[in-house]
Amino acid sequence: MAGVKLLFYALVLAGGFLLASLLSFWIAVRPPRIAIPLDPKDFRLAVEEVTITADDGVRLAAWLVERPGAPAVILLHGYPAEKADMLPIAAALAPRFTVLLVDQRYFGRSEGRATTLGVKERQDLARAIDFLAARGLGPVGVFGFSLGGAVALLAAAEDPRIKAVAAYAPFADLEMLGHELYGWLFVLKYPFVGMLRVWSRVFLGHDVTRPAPAEAAARLTTPVWLIASREDEQIPFRHAERLRAALAKNPRAEFEFMARGRHGEMPPDFEARLARFFLLYVK
C-alpha cells in the first residue's frame, strides 16, 4: 500500500512538473505585449505603412522611411515590445538612410500566434530584405535590440545581403538563458529547460534554442558592433562574453561593454555612432 501511495505522489509531482513547464513555455512564446506610446509624428517622421509577407503567410506590419539612393537599415525591436520602440533611432538615421521598422511576428500589429524567439524571425528578416530589394532599396544593415539583436546575428550568418549588424544586448544562447532564468530550481533547471525545448518542438515544430546566436556569430565575417552593459538585469553579461569569444576570429567585430546601464540604456551619442558604423560598412 505504501508503494502505491509513493507511486501516486511521484506521478502527481511529475504531472505538476510537466504542467508547470508547459505553462512557462506558453508564457514565453505568448507574453503580454508592451505597447509603446510613441508615434512617428512625435519625431517628425513621414512613414509609409507597409506589409511584409512571411514564408508561412504571416503578415508583418512595418514602417518605411524611404530615402532613394541611400543605404538601408532595418530596425528590430526587443521582446516583448514593438517597432515604435525604435522610433528615436529611426529619427536619428533617417536623414542619411532608408529606414525600415518592423513589428516582429506576434508583436505590435503583426500577425502570428506566437513568437518563435528567432527561428522564424530570421526568415522574416530575409523577407524584409526582399521587400527592400523589390523597391530598389539597399544595400542593407541591421540594428537589433535584445531579441532583435539575436535575430540579426542569426540571419546575418545565412544571408550575405546583410552588410553589417549592430546588436545591443542580444542573448547568446536561449538554453543558457533558460538555465539562468530558472536557476532557483537548482538541479531541476536542466530537465525543466529540456522540457521547454520539447514543447517548442511539439507546438512550433522546431527547437527554438538552436541554432544559438553564438553559433551563428562564430561563422560571421560581416562587420558586427556588439553593445552590452555589465549591469544588464535581463540579459546577463556572460552572454556578451560568450558572443565576444564567438566573434574573436572576426577582424571586423567591435565591442562596447559599458560598466553601467540597465537593459536598453544606450551609451552616449549612440545614435550618431550607429550612423557612422553603418555609413562605414553598408555601401
N, C-alpha and C positions, 0 to 999 in steps of 0.2 A: 504493500500500500504506500509506504514511504517513497518507494521508487517511482510509483505512478505520479505522486504529488511533485516530486522533483522534476520529472519529465514534463509535467504540465506547466510548472513555473518556468522551466527552461524555454518551452515553446512560447509562452506569453512574453518572456523577455526578448526572445528572438523576433517575434512578431512586432513588438514595440520598437525594436531597433530598426527593422526594415521600414516600418511606417514612418518613423522619425526621419530616416534617410530620404524616403520618397518626398515627404513634406519639404525638407530642406532643399532637395533638388528642384522641386516645383517653384519654390520661392526664389531660387537663384535664377531660373530661366524666365520667370514671370514676376519680376519685382515690381513694387509700386513705382510708377513712373514719376519723375520730377518734372514739373512744368516750369520753364524758365521765363520769368516775366519781362522779357526783352523783345523788342520789335526792330526790324531793320530801319524803320523811320527814326528810332531813337538815335541811330548812328548816321542818319542822312544817306542811307544806302538804298539805291533803287535796285530791287531784286526781281528776277523773273522766277515765278514758281514753276518748277518743272517736276516731272515724274520719271523715275528710272525703274525699269522692269528687271527684276532679278531672274536668275535661271529657273527658279521654281514658280514664277509668275507673281511673286510678291511685289507690290508697287511701293517704291521708296520715295518719300517726299524730299525735295531738295530746293534750295535757293541758289540761283545762279547770278553772279555779278560778272557780267561779260566785259572783257577789255580785249577786243580783237588785236591780234598781233603780239600779245603779251603771253608769257608763260602762265601756266595754270597751277593753282594749289587747291587740293581737296582737303577740307577740314572735317575731321571725325571727332565727335563728342565722346564723353565718357559715360560710364554706367552709373545710374540709370537716367541720364539727362536727355537732352535733345539738341538739335542744331542751333537753337537760339543761344545756347551757352557759348558758342564760338563767334558770336557777333562782334565782340571787341577786337578779336584777332582779325576777323574778316575786314573790319573797317580800316585797320592799320595796313593790311595787304592790298586792299582794293585799288589804291592809286597806281600800283605797278603790276598787278596780276589779275588774271581772270580767277575768280574765287567760286568754288562750289561747296556749299554747306549741305551735308547730307544727314537726314534722320536715319540712323541705323535701324534695321528691322526690329519691329515691336515697339520702338521708342518714337516719341514725338507723334507726327502724323503719318508715319509709315505703317504699312500693314505688317502682318506676321504674328503668329500665335505665341511666339516665344523668341527670346534672344538665344542664339547658339554660341555666344561667347567667343566668336572668332571663326567658327567652322564655315558657316555660310557667309558671314560678313566679309571675309576676304574675297569671296567670289562676287559679292555685291560691289565691292570696291572696283573690281575689274570691269563690271558693267558700267560703273560711273565713269571710268576712263573711256570706255566705248562711247558713252554719251558725249563726252567732250570731243573725242576724235570725230564723231559724226558731224559735229558743229564746226570742225576745222580748228579746234582749240587745243593748245598744248605747246610744248611738252609739259609733263605733269610732275609735281612734287606733292607729298602728302604730309600733313601735320595731324597727329592724333594724340589725344589726351586719354590716359588711363586705358580703358578697353580700346579706344580708338587707336592709341599708340601700338598696342599689341596687334590689332588688325593690320595696321600699316606695315609692321615688320613681317607678319605672316605673308601678306600679299606681295611685298617687295621681293621676297625670296622666290616668287613664282612668276612675277610679271616684270619683264625688263623695261616696260614703258614707264615705270616709276623711277624717276631720275634721282630722287633724294627723299629721305624720310627724316622728319623731326618728331621725336616721340617723348612726351612728358609723362613720367610715372607709369610706364606700361608694366604689366606683370610679366615675369619671365617664364612662369610655368604654373598653370592652373592647379595641377596636383599639389605642388608645393604650397601654393596659396591656400588650398583647402586644408592641408595639414596645419598651417598656421592658424587659420580661422577656427578650426575645431581642436586646437591644442589642448583645450580644457578636458577633452575626453581621454587624454593620456594615450595609452597604447591602443585604445579603441578607435582613435582617429584614423588609423590605417584601414581597417575594414569599413569604417563609415565612409571615408572618401572613396574607397573602392566601390562601394555600392552606388555612390553618386555617379561614378563612371558607368556602372552597369545601367542605371536608369537613363543616362544620356543615350546609350546605345538603343535601349528599348523604345524611348519616346522620340528621339531625334535622329536615330539611325547612324550615329557616329559618336565616338568617344571625344567629348569636347576638350579634353586635356591634351589631345595630340592632333597635329604637331604642336609643340610648345614654341612660343615666340623665341626662346633662347636657341632652340634647334634651328629655327629659320634664320636667326641673326648670324649664326655660325657660318652660313652659306653666303652671306651678303658681301658684295664688293661695292655696292651702292653707297654713296655718302650718307652717313647717319649721324644725327645730332641727338644724343640721349641726355635728357634732363631729369634730375630726381633730387629729392630732399631727404636728408638723413633723418628728418623728424616726421616723415610721411606716416600718418596714422592709419592709412588704409592699405597701401601697398608697401610692405616693409622694405627697408633699404637693401636688404640682401638680394632682392630681385634686380636692382640696378647693378649690384656687384656681379651677379651671375650673367647679366647681359653684357657687362663690360668684358668679362672673361670670354664670352662667346664672340664678341666683336674684336678680340685682341689682334687678329690677323688682318683686319680690315684697315688699310692705311688711311682711309678717308672717314674713319669713325671719330667723332668728337664727343667729349663727355663734360657735362656740367653738373657737379654734385654740390648742392647747397648745404650748408651747415644747419640752416633753419628753414622753416616753412611747412605749413600743413599741406595736405593733398589739394592741389590746384593753385597754390600760391605761386605766382610767376616771379622769376628773377628780375632784377632791374633792367629797364629798357628792353624787355623781352621781345615785344612786337617788332621793334626796329632791327634787332639782331636776327630775328627769324626771317625778316625780309631779306637781309643781307645774305643769309645762308642759302635761301632759295635762288636769289639772283646769281649767286656764285655757281650753283650746280644745275639749275633747271634751265637749260638752254640748248 
